[in-house]
Amino acid sequence: MVTDLTFGSSKLLYSTAMLLSTFQLDGDDALVVYGNLGLVYEVAIQADEAPTVVVSGATKVTSKYFQADKSFVINFTLGSGVTTIKLGGHGNKDVVILIADYNTAIALWMPTIAGNGPLAEYVDVEASTPLLVRGPYLVRTATLSHNALALTGDLDTKEQSTTLTVYGPTSISSLTWNGNRVSNLKRIAAGTWQATLFAGNPHVAIPNLMTAVWKYKDSLPEIGDDFTGDASLVPADHTTTTSVFPPYYGGPWVLYADDYGFHGGNLLWRGTFENNVSLPAPTAVNISVSGGIHFAASIWLNEHFLGTSDTLLATNNETYAVTSNMLRDGDNHVVVLQDHMGGNLAGQIVCCTPGGRQRDLQQPRGIQGYYLEGRPTTAQFTKWELAGNLGGENVPDKTRKILNEGGLYAERQGWHLPGFDDSQWEKRTPIQGLTQPGVGFFRTTFNLNLPKGYDVPLSIEFDSQEGHYRAQLYVNGWQMGKRVANIGPQTSFPVHQGIFNYNGENVIAVSLWALGDQEEDLKIPTLRLVANGKYEAALGDVEVTGATWEQVRD
């Protein structure tokens, strides 16, 4: 409850209605409050004498003056829309109270009128807020010069017409909306103006991603017999760490991603061990992976899928059985693909113990333990390699920056970027998906031709059906969402203009990491591009930003 609030030269003693704002309305002190439709509220204003009361609107109002404490108390049962209460004879100024129901209040706008000088945009310094505007979907800017009011903003095209109400100076003589003169402006009360605005409603064509041509390529070549490595795999050969969390077991190498300059995104670890007749065959692979709450990891031995660790904990310890048919003579490779859910907040895990907050910040992301069961310590892994986002801390994409990519092969190669040549890829959709656990990468290219002068918010919507998969969404090279289909809950990912090219070519890419082998784990049932409205808007051209594949990979 708001109490003892000075606004202008007036004072609000208390209000059980919620406070939206205060401003100077045509020289009077104005208070804007709101609440829920049909509920009873009370507002008390300090007054030396009982004022005159003029009410305009649907809200039922009663009032009473209390001489003993010089308070004027207004009770009201909230009606729809905006109700104006004007209290006259209150000192040198009148007091205006604007009362709105919640749904009306969230559509009220109080634009800033800029002043002069270096602090022109700072309200109560050089700038002012002498207006309250109701009706448009959005009010972007306002200027008031020589009694001419100029507003810019957006109109919802679902409405054939919009009633614009301006609470402002009585001296307003003309109005423009998005640069066009509004000829039907009229004053309906002192300090209250009204006009009708009209919006066009052009056709908007949105591509159907379900029937689009998609290209596909496997994004986990690291498990293949013929994979010989690439420059983006770095040796994971540190034997010490600055982390206060020592490895659980294994060694001699410390496999903490931060130590190698990788601080987000998917991480891919590749461990090598030798197998021949002189060595005992391992019976299991034991791995402890840390990725943060709700992370997951999948493990392969050579091309054989061992399983997925997805217990919703921050660190998982799992043992995977190894059979002789999984092994080959010579070098064998264990591949661990994990995601990185970000570092812990200070105090997230350990709150109040000495040093607990600092320890949380250092919780590692990576592998905290690794061991080949059935083998002596002298016949363990011979090396480990790591792939994170290309370049680590020295990322080549200086526009999208370090957290835009992770360590998937597709990301390191730049398959998500516009300008990459996918002409030789197989035609396959993410709706068709994969045939076995692994990672696939899908791309589709299409044109948009949305009407200029309109804001058409777009989003990409994944199916809400649960499955054991994780998908990353890229639009024109920008990572715009991550769908964790067995946790959720987000399925809709907004993509704004400037990421999308509203009048040209666009590329949508999706990485599909299947963590299980059931049908619902291997594919994305539906994927749609959706227009979430259409608004006539005061928008100029919006620049599409971001480097192409040739600029940051070629």
N, C-alpha and C positions, 0 to 999 in steps of 0.2 A: 504494500500500500504506500502510495506517495504521500509525503507530509512535508509541510513547511517549505514550499517551493516558491521562490520569487520569480515572476515572469514580467518583464517590463517594470512598471511601477506598482503592479498588483501582487497579491500573495495568495497562493493556494494553501489552505490549511490542511486539507487532506482530500484524498480521492480513493474510493474503493474501485472505481474504473481504472483501467490501465492507461498510462500516459503515453501518447504517441509523440507529441512535440508541442512547442510553444513558438509563437512568432508575432510580429507586428502586422495586424490586418487593418490597413487603411488608417494607421495611426492609433488604433486601439490595441489593447493587450489581448492576445488570442491564445486559447488553450485547446488542445486537441486530445480527446480521450476516446477510448473504445472499450468494448466488452462483448459478451456473448448475447445473441439475440434472445429476448424474452426474460432476461435476468434483471434484478433490481440493483441499482447502484446509487451512490451518494457522493456528492462533491460539495465541499465547503470552501467559500471564498471569504477572505477578510473584508469587512465593509463597515465604514463608520455609520452608515444609515442604510435603511432598506432600499435597494435599488428598484427601478422599474424593470419589468421582465417582458421580453418579446420572444416568443418561441415559434420556430418555423421548421416543420418536419414531422415524421411519423412517431417519434418517441413521446410517450406520455410523461409530463413533467409536473411535479409539485414542488413548492419551495416555502421556506420559512426563515424569517430574520430573528436572530437572537441578540438582543441588545446587550446582555450581560457580558458576553465575550466577543461582541462585534463580529459575528459570523453570519454569513448568509448560506443556508444549507439547501441544496437542490437534490431532490430525489427523482429518479426516473426509472421506468421500465423500458428497456432498450428495444426500439423498433428498428426497422430496416432502413438502410441508407444513411444519410447525414442529416442530423437535426442541429439547427443553430439556435443557441440561446444568447440573447443580447441583454446585458445588465446595464441599464442607464443610470446616470446620476452618481456614478462611482468615482468621486474625485474629479480630476481633470480629464480622465479617459474613461471610455466605456470598456467593459470586459465582454469578450465574445467567447463562448464555449461551444466548440464543435464536437458533437457526439456521433460516433459511428459504430455500427456493428462490425464484428471481426472481419467478415468477408468484404465489407466495404473498405475497412481500414487498410487492408493489405494491398488495395488498389489505389491508395492515395499517394500523391507525389508532392514533394516539397523541393523544387529545383533551386539551385543556387544562382543568384544574380551576381556576377563578378563585379568587383570594384576596379580600382586602379592601383598601379604600383606593383612591387614585387610580391606583395601578399594579397593580390587581387582575388584569389580563390578561397581565402580563409574567412569563414563565416565569423561574424562578430569582430573582425579586424577591418577588412576592407569589403568583403563580400556580405551579402544579406540574403535572407530567405523570406521575402514578403508575400509569397504565393503558396496556396495549397491547390492542387489540381486533381480533379477526379474525372475518370472516364477512359482515357487512352490506356492501352495495354502497357505502354512505357512512355515516360517523358524523359528525353535525353538531355536537352539543354533549354535554357530560357534566357532571354535578354529583355530588358525594359528600358526603353530610351524615348524620351519626349512623349510619354504616355502611350507609346506603341509597344505592345507585347508580342514577342516572337517566340514561339515554342517549336521544338522539334521532338519527334518521337515516333512511336509505332502504333498502328491500329490493327486489331485482330480482324482478319478478313472474313471470319465466320459471322461477324455482325455487318449487316448492310449499312448501318449508320451507328455512330457513337455520339452520345451526348457528352459534351465537354463542359465541365463546370469549373470555373476559376474563382477562388476566394482570394481577392486581392484589392488593390487600390481602386477607389471609386473613379479616379482620374483616367483610368484606361480608356483610350478612345478607339483603338484598332487592334486587331489580332491577325497574326499569320501563323499557319501550321505548315511546317516543312517548307517554308519559303513561299507558300501560296496564301493570298489574302482570304480570310474567312469573312464572308459578307453577311452572315446571319447572326453575328454576335449581338446579344442583347443583355441589358442589366435587369436581373430579376429581383434584386434587393440591394440595399446598400452594401457595397463591397462584394457582391456576388454576381458573376457573369456566366452566361450560358451560350453555347453554340452547338451546332450539329456538324459533325465531320463524317465524310464519306470515303470509303476505301474501295479500291478495285479488288478483283478476285481472279487473277490469271491462273491458267492451268499450270500445274507443276507435275512433271514427269520424273518418277523415281525408278531407277533400274531395279530389276528383280534379281537378287543375288542367288535365288534358288535355281534359276534357269540360266544364269550367266555362265560363260566359258571360264573355267578355272584350270590352272596349270599346277602340277604336283611334282615334288621331288623329295626323296628321303633325306632327312636331316640328322641322321645318326650314323654316318659312315665309319665313326670311330670304332664300332664293334665288328667291322668287317675284316675278313682275312687279308684283303688287299689294301687296307688303309695303312699308309706308310708315315702318317703324321703330316703336319703342316706348321707353318711358322707361327700360327696363333696359339699353338700349344707350347706353354712355357715349362721348363723344368721346375718341379716342386721339390727342391733339394735343400731347403733350410733345415738346420738341425737345432736351432734355437728360436725362441719367440719372445716378444715383449709382453705377451698376454699373461695374465695372472692365472690362467687356466691351463695347466700342463696337459699334454695328451694322456688319455686313459691307459693306453697300451700300444704295442707295436713300435715301429721306429725303423731306422733312426730319424726319419724325416717328419717335420711338422707340417701338417696339411691344413693350414688356416688361410683362407682366401685373402683376408686383409693383409697378411704378411707379404703377399705377392702383388698387391695393388688392385685387387678386385673387391668391390664393396657393394655390389648389388647385382640383380639379375640371376639367370640360371648359371650354374657352375657345373663344369664337366671335368671329372677326375679320371685319369687313365693310369692304372698301375700295371706293371709288368713283372712277371715271374717266369722262371725257366722250368720246363718239364722234360725229363728224359728218364730212361730206364734206371739210371743210377740214383734217382731221387724218389723218395716216397711221394705217392700221389696225394695231393691235398684232399681232404674229405669234406671240407666246408670253408666258406669265406665268411669271416666275421668282420662287420663294419659298424662303427658308431658314427652317425652323421648328425651334424647340428646345422639347422637352418632357420630357427625361430618358430614361434607358435604357428601351427597349421602348415608347416612346410611338408614336402614329400621328397622322396628319392627313389629312383629305380636303378637296379643293378644288373649288369650282364657279365657273363664270363665268355669271352670271345663273342660269338654271335648268339649265345644261349641266354635267354632271359631267366634270371634267377628269381626275381620278385621285386616287390615294391614295399618301401617302408613309409607308412602314412598313418601314424597313430595320433596325429593332431598335437603332439608334444613338440617341445623345442629341440630335443635331441632324441634320436632313436638308436637303439642298439639291436642289431638283427644278425642272425646266423643263417646262411644259405647253403644247403647241401650241394656238394659237387659230385658228379658221377663221371666215370672214366670216358664216356663218349663226349663230354664237354671239353676234354683236354686235347691238346695237340703237341707234337714234339717241337721243342724249341721254345720261342717266346709265346707266352699266353698273356692275355690282357683282361683285367677287371675294369669295367667302365661304370662309374657312378655318376648319374645325372641327378642333381638336386636343384631345388630353387632356394632363393635367398629372400626371406620375408622381412629383411631389414634388421638393423641392430636394435637391441633392447633399449628402452628408455631407462634413465637413471631411476632406480627404485622400482622398476617393473616387477622384478622377481624378489629381490631382497630389499626390504624397505628400511628397516631401522637398526640393523646391526652395524657395528663399526666398519666403515669402508664398503658397506653393502651396495650403496648407490653407484660408486665408482666401479665396483666389480661387475655390476650388470652391464655397464657400457662396454666392457671388454669381453663379454661372452662371445666365443669365436663362432664363425660360420665356416663350415668345412667338415673335414673328417677328423674326429678326435681319437679314433682308434681303428686299427686295421691289422688283421692277422689271418694267416692260412692255417686252419686247423689240420692236424695230421702231419705237420711238418715241424722240424726243429727250428729254432731261432736262426740258425745259420743258413736256412734254405727258404727264406721268405721273399718278399718283393725285392727286385733289383733296382727299380726306379719308379717314380710317379711323375706325371705331367698334369697340368691344369690349363683349362680354357675358361676365361671369363669374357667380359666385354672386350672387343678388339682394342688393344692399346692400353687397357687398364686405366690408370690415372691420366695417361696421355692420349685420350680418345681423339681420333682424327675428325670426328664430326663435332665441330665447335658450336654448331647451332643447337642441335638436339641434346648434346652433352651426355654426361657419363651414365645416367640412369636410364637412358632410352633403350639400351641393348644389354643383352646378357651373353652367355657363352655357348648358345646353340650354334651348331655349324652354320645354319642358315643366317644367323645374325652376324657371325664373324665374316662370312662371305658377302654380306650385304644384300641378300635376296629380298629383304623387305624394302629396299630403297627404290624410288622411281628411277627409271632408266636402265634397270637390270634387264638383260636379255633372257627371257624364259621361253623363247620360241621353240627350243628343242625339248622342252619338258613334256611329260605325259599329261594328257587331259584327264583330270580327275577332280572331283569336288570334295570339300570337307564334309558334305552330307554323305558321300560314299565312304570317306574316311580311310582308315588303315585296315590291314588284315591281321595284324599282330601288335603286341605292345611295342612301342617305339615312338619316334618323333617324325611327323611328316610336315611339309611346308606347302602351303597353297597360296596362289596369287590369282587375282583377276583384275583386269583393266577395263575401264569404261569411261564414258564422257558424261558430264553433267551440263545442263544448259538451263539453269534456274533464272527466273525473271529478275532483272536488275531493279533496284528500288524496293526489294522485298527481302525480309529476313525469314529464312526457312530453316529452323533448327532441325538438324539431322542426328540420328543415332543409329547405331548398329546393334541389333538385338539377337542374342543367342537364345536357343531353346531353353526352357526352364526345366526340362527333364533331367533328372540326376544321372550322372555317369562318373566313372572313375577316370576322368581326363582333366587336363589343364591346358587351356588355350590362351595364346597371346594374340592381340589384335593390333595390326599396324595399318595406318592410313597415310599414304604418301611418305612412308619412312618413319612416321611418328608412332611410337607405341601409345595406344589410346585405351587399352584395357586388358584385363586378365580375368578369364573365366575359370573358376575352380568349381567344376560341376558337381563334386560330391560335398561341397561346403556352401558355396554361394555367398550371399544371396543375390549379388548383382548379376543381372542378365542383359541390361541395357546400358550402352556406353555412348554418351553424347560425343559428337565430333563437330567442332565448330568451323565456320568459314575461315579460311586462312590455313587450316589443315586440309580440309577439302577444297578443291578448286571448283567453285560453283559454276564456272563457265569454261570448262576444259577437261583435260584428261586426269583421271585419278587411278590410283593403285591401292587395292585392299589386299593385305596379306594376313594369313592366319597360321600360326604354329599350333599343331595338335600333338600334344604329348599324351599318349595313351598309357595309363598306368596299370590297366587290367586287360583281361582278354575276353571279357563279355562284350556282346554287341553294343551295349550302351556306352562302353568304355572306349570304343574304337572310332566313333564318328560324332559329328555335331548334327543332331537331327534337323534343325532349321537354323538359318542365318539370314537375317533380313535387314535391309536398309529402310529406315522409317522416317517420314517427315512428321515432326511433332508440332505442327502448326504452320501458319503462314501469316506473316505480318507485313503490312505496308510500312516501310521503315525509312528513316532519314539516314541511309547508309551510302557511303561512297564505295569506290572499289577497295576491296580487301586484298592485300598482297599475300600470295601463297609463298610461304617460307620453307626452307630446308634444302640441304644439298642433295644432289643426285648421286647415283652409284658411281658415275665417272669422276665426280669431284672428290669422293672420300674413299673409294675402293680401287679404282682402276689404276 
